[in-house]
């Protein structure tokens, strides 16, 4: 059995996985999306469907950016494979890159629940998709307003992002991990990506695999790159495995 649970990042939603779901379902993968519920979308915390004692089993957690820190720790622990897309262990670098990033995050936090909120989120989404174009005005999920409860989650999760300094809780040392880094990512500093790789090497039994994408930004949009990730899971480096009980 092969199944996936996908978790979006900060200010995202489950709609961002629509192309991913089509690609994987067309090759008989089971697919579920987690939903944080920032907007008027019901929050979802899916669980794995298949028995952990099955011999040929892949339970894959695909996490975008902050998503690995938002995913249910029990789901993450039981994943045989984890795909980290432009993710991090510590978001704010401990270097000279620190100050401008800290200031930008503070401005974003201060804009929530003010007249500047919509403009801040629109700017964030456009920056996340660069260098690829996104027509925010015609993208339905980006037009959905924040719910009152969702706004509280947005602030709470931004605080989580700002204070992050370690790997996500629940990551199993026996999971096989694929790191996806976009070379034109305008959201996460390169030092944060280097630290993620270092932390994973120290944590995991098997060294993580890294794939660098030259033609993508923070958000992965191209079908060919989605298929590249699927190929890794099916053929290249991801053998069937069951985690120790």
Secondary structure, DSSP 8 states (H G I E B T S, - for coil): -EEEEEE--TT--GGGGHHHHHHHHTTT-EEEE-B--SBSS--B-----S-TT-SS-EEEEEEETTHHHHS-HHHHHT-SEEEEES--S-SS-SSTTHHHHHHHHHHHHHHTTSTTHHHHHHHHHHHHHTTS---GGG-HHHHS-B-HHHHHHHHHHHHHHHH--S--TT--TT-EEEEEEETT-SSS-HHHHHHHHHHHHHH-SS--EEEEETT--SS---HHHHHHHHHIIIIIS--------
